Amino acid sequence: MKSYIVAFIAVFIIILTSCRNDFEFESSVGNLGFSKDTIYLDTVFTNISSSTYTLKVYNKSDKDIAIPKIRLKNGDTTKYRLMVDGMAGTTFDNVELLAKDSMFVMISVTAEVADANPSDFLYTDQLLFGDEGNFQKVELVTLIQDAYFIYPQRTQNSDNSYTYEEINLGTDENGNPITIRGMELDENDAINGNELIWNNTKPYVIYGYAVVPPTKTLTVEAGARIHFHAESGLIVANNASLQVNGSSSSTEDLENEVIFEGDRLEPDFADVAGQWGTIWLTKGSHSNILNNLTIKNAVIGLYVNGNDETNSVTTSLHNVQVYNCSNIGIYATTAYMQGENVVINNCGQAAFMGSFGGSYEFTHCTFANYWGSPTQYCVVLDDYDGSMEYTLVQANFKNCIIYGSPNISLNILQEGTDANFNYQFENCLLKFIDTSNQLSALPQYNFAGSHYTNCIVAESYNNNLPDFKNPNNNELIIGEDSAAKGAANFTYSAGSFDILNNSRTNPSDIGAYNFIIFE
């Protein structure tokens, strides 16, 4: 028995010795591999944290090594932050890495414009691996952009939590107040100056909902860039107005376009839907004129709620583009609206929805939807909210394309009488592929009836195509093979320009764009 015990102890010692040899780490410098030699952290706004970026570090040798130091060149003064093997810091000693193995270094930054190089606004540092006099380097580069910041005030509570400024949206069915985090725009703000004029000198970053107060007008100048944080947006109050004064641009930089989008500037977020809330034109707002405006990546791009009860148009859209909305591109309820050269695409429910009646006049517009699900529509019209019928005074679509990836591009839901439900499609290109023959017999889809004049209906997958350039990338200009080419009613085209500011000639094209020959 004693000999067995002695033998067991000997084997155990051999195993321990063997394990210990397997994990002896040599100090090593100069032989690491990196997934990138420069990490570009993209553009961030001043004093706003970037996303976290990843660097992969490789031990290409056959030996287990210990990296003497991993550190940032600027040390404790740096604005960059590191995470190495789950530990945060700016300097790490004797970091172990097994043979033929790799590890991740996580990098982020929060810096001010004042920290950046004043000539190019780049903030830089170096990530160093090795030992003094023998470091391998990875460059870190970030563009810092200054901005106007508009945000609700906050008050610190006794428990160190915060109470934020809120705006009142009314009451619910039980009489309880409905509030949302936000603030009224101020003509004499101590920091931003006149917050009712948004210029193009610096971008604007909005936290919470910015409210245009009653009797006031928010003017957005050509070339302005407006960025909304998550769960943020713009509200135009009763008896207030929004005027967007964008104009045509001559370069790919869209120097005169006004753009409303989220505040994530990284390329991976360029076309991500649902990053912020909406532009809400409330009931009673008026004289809302939107020119050369692009709205992208919202929940609802533009929400027009009600009218001013004068039976006059309260919202006019000219050269307005709305893309990548997780719910609806333009949602109008009992609204009085007109639009020319409106382009909408990639929306989770509908490109345009005119609900609870209203009055709508659209000319040379492109309502597309390539969201990728068969349950989405390009255009929806209805007159019922579940308990009450409303009058659809008019819904006129002239020289419009209504076409997307779903088979049925148009959804008309009528509850009231014909006299109170008025709609007309003239010289429009419509997609309506009723494979089950369940809808074709409904009167609202009688394309030979009085509601449709000279319309082109795509009833199969290989005829009457719009020939969009690249609808999945929101490029909805049409090519020379488009069924919309030369099919418009020139009465509505004469003297007008397409969304790219090209003159329309006879015969003119249906939709917001003149056709081009694709390269």
N, C-alpha and C positions, 0 to 999 in steps of 0.2 A: 504493500500500500504506500509505503514511504517513497519507493522508487517512482510510482505513478505521480505522486505529488511533485517530486523533483522534476520529472519530465514535463509536467504541465506548466510549472513555473518557467522552465527554460523556453518552452514554446511561446508563452505569454511575453517573455522578455524580447524574444526575436520579433514577434509581431509588433510590439511597441517600438522597437528600434527601427523596424521597416517603415512603420507609419511616420515616424519622426523624420526619416530621410526623405520621404515623399513630399514633405511640406517644409523643407529648408529653402528659404527664399534668398536669392542673391540680389544685392543692390545692383541695379542696372540703369543706364542712361543711354539715350540716343538710338534705341532700337525699336521704338514704338511705332505703330501705324495708326492713322486716324481716318475716320470716315470723311472728314473735310479738313482742308487746311485753313479755311476761313468760314466763320459762322456769321451769316447776315441775319440779324434779328428783325429785319424789315423795319418799316416806319412805325413809330409809336408817338402818341401825343405827349407833350411835356408833363412830367410828373404822373404819368399813367403807366402801370406795369405792363410789360410785354407778355406774350405767351411764353411758355417754356420750350426751349429748343434742346435738341439732343445731339451730343457728340459721342461717337463710339470709338473707344480706344482699344487697340489690339496689341497683345503680346505675341509677336511673330516667332519668337524663339522656342526652343525645346526645353527651356528651363523656367522654373518658377522664379519670378522676380519680385522685388520690392522697389517701387518708384520712390526715390528719396523725397521728392517734393512735387506736389501739384498745387500751384498757386496762381493768383492773378497778379500781373505785373504791378498794377497800381495799389496793391495791398488793401488795407482797410479803408482807403479813400475811394475805392472803386464803387460805381453804381451797379455793377453786375453782381449777380448772386449765383452761387454754385451749389450743387448737390452731388456728392460723390459717395457712392455706396450707401445712400440713405442718410448721409450726414451733411448738414448745411455748414457753409463757411466760406472763407476766401483762401485759406492755406491748409493743406493736408500733408502729413508726413508719413513716409514709409507705407505707401499704399500697395498692398499685395495683389499680384495678378498671376494666375496659374499659367503654365506653359500652353501655348496655342489657344488661349482664352481671350475674352474681351470684357470690357465693362462700359457702363454708360456714365457720362457726365451731363447733368442737367444744368441749363444756363438760362437765366432771365435777367431783365434789367428794368430799372425805374430811374429815369434821369430827367433833368430839366434842360431847356434850351441853353441856359447859361453854362451848363457843363460841356456842351458840344463845341466843336471847332467853329468859330464865328463865320468862317468863309464858306463852309459847306454843310454846317449843322450836323456833322457826323460825330458821334460819340464812340470812341474806340478804347480797346484794352487788349492785352495779350494773355492767353492762358498758357502757363509754362509747365512743362513736365521735365524733371531731371534734377540737377543739382547746380549750385552756383558755378557759372562759367561753362556749363554744358547743358543748356536747356533746349528742348524741342518746343516749338511755338505754334499755337493756333491763334489766328487773328479773330477778334470780336469786333463787329461793326454794326452800329445802329444809327438810323437817321431819326433825329428828334424834331418833331414838328410843333411849333407853337400854335396856340388856339385860344379862342374865346370860350370860356366854360360857363354854362348857365345851369344852375342846380338849385334845388330847394334848400332853405336854411335848416339847420339842425340845432337842437338843444340837448345838452348832456344832462341826464337824470342822475339822481343820487346813487343809483346802483351802477353807474358808469355806462348804462345803455343810452341810446339816443332817440329823441322824438323828432321826426322830420316834418317840415312844412307840408301841408296837404291842401288840396282844393276840393270843394264840395260839388258833386255832380247831381245832387238831388236826393230823393229818398226812395227806398224800396217799397214793396206792397204793404209792409208793416209800419211804414213811417220812419224807419231808421235811416240815418244819413248814409249816402254812398260817397266815399272819399277816395282820392287817389293821390299818391305822392307827386307833388308838383308845385308850381309857382307862377305868378303873373309876371309877364314881361314888363320891364320898367324903363320909361323914357330917360330916367336920370340915375341909372345904376352907378354906384360909386366905383365899380371896377370896370365894367364893360361899356359904360357910357349909355347911349341910346340903344336899348335892346329891341326896339321896334323897327330898326333898320339893320338888316344883316348884309354886310358888304363882302367883298372878295379879298380883303387884305390878309385875313387869316381864316382857317376853318372854324366852325362853331361846333362845340360838343355839348349835347343836351343830356342832362340826367333828370329823370322824372318827366312829367308833362309840362311843357311850357305853354302858358295860356295867353292868347291875345285878348286883352280885357274889352268889355263892351265899349262901343264908340271909337275904338282904336283900330288902326290898320298896321299889320306887319308887312313891311316891304322887303323883299329879298332881291338883291341886286344881281345883275348878270355875272356869272362866273363864281357865285358863292357855293361853298361846299359845307353841307350841314350833316353832322354825324350824331346819331341817336344811340344812347346806351340801351342795354336790354331793359324792357318794360318802360320805355320812354317814348315820347312823341310830341305832337303839337296839337293844341286845341284852339279853335277859333270860336270865341264865345258869341252869344246872341248879340246882334247889332255890331259885330266886329267884322273885319275883312282881312283877307290874305291876298297879296299881290306879288306874284313871282315874275320878275322882269328879265328872265333869260332871253337870249337871242341866238341867232344861228352862229355856228362856229366854223372856222376855216381850217382847223387842224385836228389831228387825232386827240389832242389834249382836251378838246371840248372846252375851250377857254371861256366861252360865253354861256355854256349850259349851266343851269342850276341843278345840283345833285343832292338828293336826300338819301342817306344810307346809314348803315350801322357804324359803330366806332371801332370795329375790328379791322385793322388795315392790312393784316397778313393776307397774302394771295390765296391761302386755303379758305378764306372767308369771303372771297370776292362775290360768290354767287350762292351763298347759303341763305335759304329762306328763313323768315321768322326771327331775325336778330333783334328787332325792335317792334314797337307797337303800331302806330298809325298816325296819319294826318287826319284830324277829325274836324270837319266843318259842321258846327252844330246848327240846330234849328234856329232860324232868325239871323244867322250870319248872312252877309250879302256882299255883292260886288267882289266875289272871289274870282280873280283872274289869274290863271296859271299859264305862263308861256315858257316854252323850251325848258321843261322840267323833267328830270329823270328821278323816279322813285324806285328803290330796289331793296330787296331783302327784308321787307316788313312782314307783319302778320296780315294786316290789311293795308294796302298802299294808300288809298284815299277813301275815307268814310264820309259821305255827304248825307247828313241826317236832316230831313225836312226842308222847308223853304221859308220865305219871309211872309207868306200868306198874301202876296200881291199878284200872284200868277205870272211873275216875271222871272227870267232866268237869274239865278243867284250864283251859279258856278259856270265859268267858261274855261274850256281847256283848249289850248292850241300848242301843237308839237309836244305833247306829254307822253312819256314812256313809263310804263310800270312793269317791273320784272320781279320774279322770284318771291312771291308772297305766299306764305304758308296757308292762308285762308282764301282771300279774295283780292283781286287787283284793285278794282274800284267798286265799292259797295254803296249804292245810292238808295235811300229809303224816302219815298214821297218827295223826291228832290226835283228841282227844276234846273236842268243841266243841258249844256250844248258842248260839242267837242268836234274839233277838226284835227286830222293827223294825230289821232290818239293810237298808241301801240301798246298792247298788253300781252304778256306771255308768262307761262310757267307759274300757275297759281293752284293751290291745293284744292279749291272748291270751284271757283269760277273766275274767269278774267273780268267780266263785267256782270254785276247783278243789280237789276233795277227792281226793287221790292216795294210792296205796299203802294202800288201806283206811282204817280209822278209824271214828269214830262221830260222827254229825252230826245235830243236831235244830234245825230252823229253823221258826219260827212267825211269820206276818205279816211276811214279808220281801219286798223287791223287788230281784230280780236282773236288772238291765238291762244292755245293752251297745250303745251307739250310736257305737262307735269309727269305723265307716264302712267296714269291710272285711268281705266275706262269710265270712272264715275265723275270725272270733271267735265265742265262745260266751258264754252267760250262766252256765251251770252245766256243769261237767265232773266226772264221777266215774270213777275207775279203781281197779284192784286189782293193778297189775303195774308193776314198775320196770325191766323189760327182762331180768331174770334170776330174779326171785322173785315169787311170788304172796302177796298179803296178804288178810286178812279184812276185808271191809267189814261191820262189826258192825251198823251201821244208817246210813241216810241218809234221814231223814224230813223232808219238806217239807210243812208244813200252812198253808193259806191264803196261799200265796206267789205272786207274779207272777214269771214267768221269760220275759222277752220283750225283744227288741232288734231292731236293724236287720238282722242276718243272718236268713236264712230258717229255719235250724235253731238254736234257742236252747239245746238240751239235747244233750250228748254223753256217752253212757254206754258205757264201754269195759270189758267184762267178759272176764277170762281164766279165772278160777276157777269153781268149781261154784256152783250157785244157792244152796246151803246156806251158802256163805261170802260171798255177795254180796247184801246185803239193802238194798233201797231202797223207798221208798213216797212217792207224791205224792197228797195229799188236798186237795180243793177248791183246786186251783191253776189259774192261767191260764198256759197254755204256748203258745209259738209253734213250729209245726212245719209248714213249707211244703215238702214233699218234691216238688219239681217234676220230678225225674228218677225218682221212685218206686224209688230204690235203698235207702232206709232203712226204709220203712214195713213191709216184710215181716220186719224183724228183731224178735225177741221183746221186746227191751228197749224198743221203741217201740210195743208193743201197748197202746194207750190204753184198750182195753176189758178188759184183763187185770187180774190181781190186784195189780199194782204201782201202779195208778192208780184213785182213787176220787173220783167227782164232779168230775173235772177238766174245764176248758173249754179246748179245743184250737183255736187259730187256724190253720186249714189253708189260708187264702187271705189276700190283702192287704186285703180289705174286710169281714171279719167277725171278731167276737170281739176287737175292738181294746181296748187298755188305756186309751186316751184320756189319755195323759200330757200335762201342761201344756206342757212344752218340754224333751224329753229331751236335746236337743243342748246345752242349758244346765243340765243336771243338775236340772231341775225335774220330778220324777217323781210329784208329787201327781196323782191321777186326777180326771177330770171326771164329770159326771152321765151321760155317754154311755158310760162304761166298762163293758166286759163283766164287770169285777171287782166292780162295784157290787152290794151285797147278796148276793153269791154265796159268802161265806165260811161255814165251819162255826162256828156261834156257840159251840159247846162250847169251842173254843180262843180265843174272843174275850171271853167273859164276864169282866167285872171288869178288863179291860185297857184301855190307852190307846194311841192311835196315836203315831207318832213326833213329832207336834206337841203331844202331851199332851192330845188330845181323847178323851173317853170313847167307847168302841165300844158301839153299841146294836144291838139285833136288828131287822132283819137287818144283819149287819156286812159290811164290804167286804174283799175279798182284797187283800193287800199291806200295806205299812207305813203307808199313809195312808188316812184316811177321805176319801171323795169330797167335792169342793166344786163349786159352780157358778162356772165361769170368768166373769170380767167381759168 
